[in-house]
């Protein structure tokens, strides 16, 4: 079963090719999703990498968590579902209905 990993503390210079290459050493990489700011298009410093099996994902965590990539010690762990956050209006406050 495919397993999605969170990869944090990425350099803004890290590319999809860099991540795919690093994770391919531990197994089959299904997808790499580099997270970018929707307004500016710049990297946000994290990504999601989907490995083809749970075992390969665990191998990737053991091999890559804390390792250096583009002069940054990356953080690798199992991705968790996004937590619900209160919606905000254009002024930064909570919406009131």
N, C-alpha and C positions, 0 to 999 in steps of 0.2 A: 504494500500500500504506500502511495506517495506521501512524503512527509515534508512539510514546509518549515524552513528554518529562518529565524530572524538573525540578521547580521548587522551589528551596530558598530559605532565608532569608526566608520569608514572615512577615508580621506575624500575630499571633494574631487580629487584627481583620479580616484579609482573608477575603472570602467567595467562594463558588463563582461567584456572579454577577460579582464583581470580576475573577476570573481569566478567566472565559469572555469577558468584554468585552475585556480586554486582548489575549488571544490571537486573538479573532475578527478583529482588525485585520490579522492576518497570514495568515489562511486559515480553513478550516472546522474548527471544534472538534467532535470526535466525543464525547469524554467529559472530565469533570473529576472527579478523585478526590482529595478533601481528606483527608489522613491525620490521624486523631484517635487519642488514647490510648484503648485499649480499656477501661480501668478508669474513667477520669474523664470521657471524652468531649471533652476539650479538644484544640484544634489542636496538632499536633506541630511546626508550622513548615515543613512541606513538602507538596507535592501532586504528582500526575501529571496531565498534560494530554495527551490523544491527539489528534493532528492527522490529517486525512484522507489526506495524502500526505507522502512524504519531503521533497519540495520545500517544502511549507508549514511543516514542522517546522524545516527549515534556515532559512527566512525568519524564523520565530519566534525562533530562537536569536540570529540576527544583530540582530533588532530589539529584543529584550527582555532579553537577558543583560546584567546590570549596571544596568538601568534601575530607577528608583524606582517602587515600588508601596506605598502606605500607609506612606510614609516609610522604606522599607527597599529597599536595592539587591538585587534578586532575582537568583538564579543559575538559569540555564536551560541544560540540556544533554540529550542523548539519554539516556534511562533505560537502565540496565544491569540485567541479571538480578540478583536478590537472591543474595548470597553465602550459602553454607551456614555456619551457626554451630553450635558445639557446644551441645547441649541442657544446660540448667541445672536443678538441683533447686530446691526451695522455699527452700533455705538459701544460694543464690547460687553453689554449687559445681557442678562437673561431675558428671554422673551416672556412677556406676560400676556395671557389670553383672557 
